[in-house]
Amino acid sequence: MKILILGAGKMGSFFCDLLSFDHEVAVYDPDPQRLRYTFNALRFKGLEEIDAFEPQLVINASTVKYTLDAFNTVLPHIPQSCIISDIASVKTGLPEFYANCGHPFVSTHPMFGPTFASLSNLSNENAIIISEGDHLGKVFFRDLYSRLHLNIVEYTFEQHDETIAYSLSIPFAATLAFAGVMRHQEAPGTTFKRHMQIARGLMSEDDYLVSEILFNPNTPEQLENIQKQMAELLDIIRRHDSDAMTAYLARVREHIK
């Protein structure tokens, strides 16, 4: 299959390495400097090269901020039958775009960002495939993710956004709160150092990505749940209520079994 990857960042390079030995792969990035280390694939700097390539599948690996812009740039240069796809962690605007683009589409979310995951060992990671997508496109990504030994679930766009608010917005917000009160420690403990590692990883992410994940319309409800938990815990601590603390810890343990 002829596959065009948009964006030569970490995820674009990952998909290029993954697919280039079984398919004819080309990578397009308007910044030619980012194509320097592209291996075993065609490197496109101009849109006219996409015209000649005639891809059968486009994988949009641009950063979240530019996902729609990247699609709009290349759509005039690909065949009508070409399947277009995204791997974005934020799907804002994509359902509406796909409904009007005139192309078969598939949307997935490999939930193993390069900041935290080991891209050489993904057996404990997950991927979401959006159910509204093209059947052949979904089959392609299901086979690809299966070969990576990922746990695969299929959600609608709406279910995806609800899941992301729960699985990303909560840890993002909790990490930001931790980092927001942080000060230098001369002798940090193991737990502190682990939290700091997570905080530094989060803060190395693109500001737009973090913002869009937190701006998910389902996020406020999740943050309100955190506030309730913190208020209850603060009350127990202020009262030095050992029985209440024991009961609270027991309830929390039940949540993480």
C-alpha positions as CSV (number, residue, x, y, z in Angstrom):
1,M,0.0,0.0,0.0
2,K,1.1,3.6,-0.7
3,I,1.0,5.4,2.6
4,L,1.7,9.2,3.2
5,I,2.6,10.3,6.7
6,L,2.0,14.0,7.5
7,G,4.6,15.2,10.0
8,A,8.1,14.0,10.8
9,G,7.9,14.4,14.6
10,K,8.2,11.6,17.1
11,M,5.0,9.8,16.3
12,G,5.3,10.4,12.5
13,S,8.8,8.9,12.6
14,F,7.5,6.0,14.7
15,F,4.8,5.1,12.2
16,C,7.3,5.5,9.3
17,D,9.7,3.0,10.9
18,L,6.9,0.7,11.7
19,L,5.3,0.7,8.2
20,S,8.2,1.3,5.8
21,F,9.4,-2.3,5.5
22,D,5.9,-3.6,4.5
23,H,4.5,-0.6,2.5
24,E,5.7,2.1,0.2
25,V,5.9,5.0,2.6
26,A,6.4,8.7,2.0
27,V,6.7,11.4,4.7
28,Y,5.7,15.0,4.1
29,D,6.8,17.9,6.3
30,P,6.9,21.5,5.3
31,D,10.1,21.9,7.3
32,P,12.8,20.0,5.4
33,Q,15.1,19.9,8.4
34,R,12.7,17.5,10.2
35,L,13.1,15.0,7.3
36,R,16.9,14.6,7.8
37,Y,16.6,11.3,9.7
38,T,13.7,9.8,7.8
39,F,14.8,6.2,7.0
40,N,13.6,3.8,4.3
41,A,10.9,6.2,3.0
42,L,10.4,8.9,0.5
43,R,10.9,12.4,1.8
44,F,8.5,15.0,0.4
45,K,9.1,18.7,0.7
46,G,6.6,19.9,-1.8
47,L,2.9,19.2,-2.5
48,E,3.6,18.3,-6.1
49,E,5.4,15.2,-5.0
50,I,2.2,14.1,-3.2
51,D,0.3,14.5,-6.5
52,A,2.7,12.1,-8.2
53,F,2.8,9.6,-5.3
54,E,-1.0,9.1,-5.3
55,P,-1.3,7.7,-1.8
56,Q,-4.0,5.1,-0.8
57,L,-3.8,6.0,2.9
58,V,-2.8,9.3,4.7
59,I,-1.8,9.1,8.3
60,N,-1.9,12.6,9.9
61,A,0.8,12.6,12.6
62,S,1.0,16.4,12.8
63,T,0.8,18.0,16.3
64,V,-2.8,18.5,17.6
65,K,-2.7,22.2,16.9
66,Y,-2.1,21.6,13.1
67,T,-4.1,18.4,12.5
68,L,-6.9,20.1,10.5
69,D,-4.5,22.5,8.7
70,A,-2.4,19.5,7.6
71,F,-5.5,17.8,6.2
72,N,-6.7,20.9,4.4
73,T,-3.3,21.4,2.8
74,V,-3.0,17.9,1.3
75,L,-6.6,17.1,0.4
76,P,-6.4,18.7,-3.0
77,H,-3.4,16.6,-3.8
78,I,-4.7,13.1,-3.0
79,P,-7.0,10.7,-4.9
80,Q,-10.7,10.8,-4.0
81,S,-10.5,7.1,-2.9
82,C,-7.6,7.7,-0.5
83,I,-8.4,6.9,3.1
84,I,-7.4,9.7,5.5
85,S,-6.7,9.1,9.1
86,D,-5.5,10.8,12.3
87,I,-3.9,9.6,15.5
88,A,-4.8,12.7,17.5
89,S,-5.3,12.5,21.2
90,V,-7.8,15.4,21.0
91,K,-10.6,14.9,18.4
92,T,-12.0,18.4,18.6
93,G,-13.4,19.4,15.2
94,L,-12.5,16.1,13.5
95,P,-16.1,14.5,13.4
96,E,-17.4,17.7,11.6
97,F,-14.3,17.7,9.3
98,Y,-14.7,14.1,8.3
99,A,-18.4,14.4,7.7
100,N,-17.7,17.0,5.0
101,C,-14.3,16.0,3.6
102,G,-15.5,13.6,0.9
103,H,-13.0,11.0,1.8
104,P,-13.3,7.7,3.6
105,F,-11.7,8.1,7.0
106,V,-10.5,6.3,10.1
107,S,-9.6,7.9,13.4
108,T,-7.5,6.2,16.1
109,H,-5.7,7.2,19.3
110,P,-2.6,5.2,20.2
111,M,-2.5,6.0,23.9
112,F,1.3,5.7,24.3
113,G,2.8,9.2,23.8
114,P,6.6,9.2,23.2
115,T,7.1,11.1,26.5
116,F,6.2,8.3,28.8
117,A,6.0,5.0,26.8
118,S,8.8,2.8,25.6
119,L,8.1,2.6,21.9
120,S,10.1,-0.6,21.7
121,N,7.8,-2.4,24.2
122,L,4.1,-1.5,24.0
123,S,2.5,-4.7,25.3
124,N,1.1,-2.9,28.3
125,E,-0.3,0.0,26.3
126,N,-3.7,0.7,24.7
127,A,-5.2,2.0,21.5
128,I,-8.6,3.4,20.7
129,I,-10.2,3.0,17.2
130,I,-13.2,5.2,16.5
131,S,-16.2,3.2,15.5
132,E,-17.6,5.7,12.9
133,G,-14.6,5.1,10.6
134,D,-14.3,3.3,7.3
135,H,-14.3,-0.5,7.6
136,L,-11.1,-1.1,5.6
137,G,-9.3,1.7,7.5
138,K,-10.3,0.2,10.8
139,V,-9.1,-3.3,9.7
140,F,-5.7,-1.8,8.7
141,F,-5.2,-0.1,12.1
142,R,-6.6,-3.0,14.1
143,D,-4.1,-5.3,12.4
144,L,-1.2,-2.8,12.9
145,Y,-2.0,-2.3,16.6
146,S,-2.5,-6.1,17.1
147,R,1.0,-6.7,15.8
148,L,2.3,-4.2,18.5
149,H,0.4,-6.3,21.1
150,L,-1.7,-3.3,22.1
151,N,-5.0,-3.7,23.9
152,I,-7.5,-2.3,21.4
153,V,-10.9,-0.9,22.2
154,E,-13.5,0.6,19.8
155,Y,-15.3,3.8,20.9
156,T,-17.5,6.4,19.2
157,F,-16.1,9.9,19.0
158,E,-18.3,10.9,22.0
159,Q,-17.1,7.9,24.1
160,H,-13.5,8.7,23.2
161,D,-13.8,12.2,24.6
162,E,-15.4,11.0,27.8
163,T,-12.6,8.4,28.2
164,I,-9.9,11.0,27.6
165,A,-11.4,13.4,30.2
166,Y,-11.2,10.6,32.7
167,S,-7.9,9.0,31.8
168,L,-5.9,12.0,30.9
169,S,-7.6,15.1,32.3
170,I,-7.5,13.8,35.9
171,P,-3.8,12.8,36.0
172,F,-2.9,16.0,34.0
173,A,-4.8,18.2,36.5
174,A,-3.4,16.3,39.6
175,T,0.2,16.6,38.2
176,L,-0.2,20.3,37.5
177,A,-1.5,20.9,41.1
178,F,1.5,18.9,42.4
179,A,4.0,20.9,40.3
180,G,2.2,24.2,41.1
181,V,3.2,23.9,44.8
182,M,6.6,22.4,44.2
183,R,9.9,23.7,45.6
184,H,13.4,22.4,45.5
185,Q,14.2,19.4,47.7
186,E,17.7,18.6,49.0
187,A,16.9,15.0,49.7
188,P,13.8,13.9,47.8
189,G,12.2,10.5,48.6
190,T,11.4,7.9,46.0
191,T,7.7,8.8,45.8
192,F,8.6,12.5,45.4
193,K,11.1,11.7,42.6
194,R,8.6,9.6,40.7
195,H,6.0,12.4,40.9
196,M,8.6,14.9,39.7
197,Q,9.5,12.6,36.7
198,I,5.8,12.6,35.7
199,A,5.6,16.3,36.2
200,R,8.6,17.1,34.1
201,G,7.3,14.7,31.4
202,L,4.0,16.5,31.3
203,M,5.6,19.9,31.2
204,S,7.7,18.9,28.2
205,E,4.5,18.3,26.2
206,D,3.2,21.0,23.8
207,D,1.2,23.7,25.7
208,Y,-1.6,23.4,23.1
209,L,-2.0,19.7,23.6
210,V,-2.2,20.0,27.4
211,S,-4.7,22.8,27.1
212,E,-6.9,21.0,24.6
213,I,-7.0,17.9,26.7
214,L,-8.0,19.9,29.8
215,F,-10.5,21.9,27.7
216,N,-12.4,18.7,27.0
217,P,-16.1,19.5,27.9
218,N,-16.1,16.5,30.2
219,T,-13.1,17.7,32.2
220,P,-14.9,20.1,34.6
221,E,-17.0,17.2,36.1
222,Q,-13.9,15.2,36.7
223,L,-12.1,18.1,38.4
224,E,-15.1,18.7,40.6
225,N,-14.8,15.0,41.7
226,I,-11.1,15.7,42.6
227,Q,-12.1,18.8,44.6
228,K,-14.6,16.8,46.6
229,Q,-12.0,14.2,47.4
230,M,-9.5,16.8,48.4
231,A,-12.0,18.6,50.6
232,E,-12.9,15.3,52.4
233,L,-9.3,14.4,52.9
234,L,-8.4,17.9,54.1
235,D,-11.3,17.8,56.7
236,I,-10.0,14.4,58.0
237,I,-6.5,15.7,58.3
238,R,-7.5,18.8,60.1
239,R,-9.5,16.8,62.6
240,H,-6.8,14.2,63.1
241,D,-9.6,11.6,62.7
242,S,-7.8,8.2,62.6
243,D,-10.9,6.2,62.2
244,A,-12.1,8.4,59.3
245,M,-8.6,8.2,57.7
246,T,-8.6,4.4,58.0
247,A,-12.1,4.2,56.4
248,Y,-11.0,6.7,53.6
249,L,-7.8,4.7,52.8
250,A,-9.8,1.4,52.7
251,R,-12.3,3.0,50.2
252,V,-9.5,4.3,48.0
253,R,-7.8,0.8,48.0
254,E,-11.1,-0.6,46.7
255,H,-11.0,1.9,43.8
256,I,-7.5,0.7,42.6
257,K,-7.9,-3.1,42.9
